[in-house]
Amino acid sequence: MHELSITQSILNIALNCAKKEDAKHINSINLVIGEMTGYIPHYIQEYFDIVSKDTIAEGARLIFRKTPAAARCKECGHDTQLKDYKFICENCSSQNLTIISGKEFSVETIDIE
């Protein structure tokens, strides 16, 4: 259910940007979504179809670029892909990690007419 509020924010950002450019229609919105956000693209698109009704964004397609979950080891400096949410350095087995990707969620570009 938390997808609804984030979807409304996406729409607001897109409409504000489109207004600045005097756009007539929003064709698509490119989003960056981190693996660790928990957001489900399918639900975001469904909510977007609802909240964008009767706006210049109605019918716009959301395009998602997923970023993997990754961390940097504070012990050895190795960058580790986090698989199955196991927070363990694949180089030295330390659990002393800092998240470096996977929490992102942003509007990257908007295709307008």
ChimeraX attribute file (.defattr): number of C-alpha atoms within 10 A of each C-alpha:
attribute: neighborCount
match mode: 1-to-1
recipient: residues
	/A:1	10
	/A:2	11
	/A:3	19
	/A:4	17
	/A:5	12
	/A:6	16
	/A:7	21
	/A:8	17
	/A:9	14
	/A:10	18
	/A:11	20
	/A:12	14
	/A:13	14
	/A:14	21
	/A:15	20
	/A:16	11
	/A:17	16
	/A:18	20
	/A:19	13
	/A:20	8
	/A:21	11
	/A:22	11
	/A:23	14
	/A:24	13
	/A:25	18
	/A:26	21
	/A:27	16
	/A:28	18
	/A:29	20
	/A:30	16
	/A:31	20
	/A:32	18
	/A:33	23
	/A:34	21
	/A:35	20
	/A:36	18
	/A:37	12
	/A:38	12
	/A:39	16
	/A:40	13
	/A:41	17
	/A:42	12
	/A:43	15
	/A:44	21
	/A:45	19
	/A:46	14
	/A:47	18
	/A:48	25
	/A:49	17
	/A:50	15
	/A:51	16
	/A:52	18
	/A:53	11
	/A:54	9
	/A:55	13
	/A:56	19
	/A:57	24
	/A:58	18
	/A:59	17
	/A:60	19
	/A:61	16
	/A:62	21
	/A:63	17
	/A:64	19
	/A:65	15
	/A:66	16
	/A:67	16
	/A:68	18
	/A:69	21
	/A:70	24
	/A:71	22
	/A:72	19
	/A:73	23
	/A:74	14
	/A:75	13
	/A:76	14
	/A:77	14
	/A:78	15
	/A:79	18
	/A:80	20
	/A:81	21
	/A:82	20
	/A:83	11
	/A:84	7
	/A:85	10
	/A:86	10
	/A:87	20
	/A:88	19
	/A:89	24
	/A:90	15
	/A:91	12
	/A:92	12
	/A:93	12
	/A:94	14
	/A:95	14
	/A:96	14
	/A:97	20
	/A:98	15
	/A:99	16
	/A:100	15
	/A:101	17
	/A:102	21
	/A:103	17
	/A:104	17
	/A:105	19
	/A:106	12
	/A:107	18
	/A:108	13
	/A:109	14
	/A:110	19
	/A:111	15
	/A:112	19
	/A:113	11
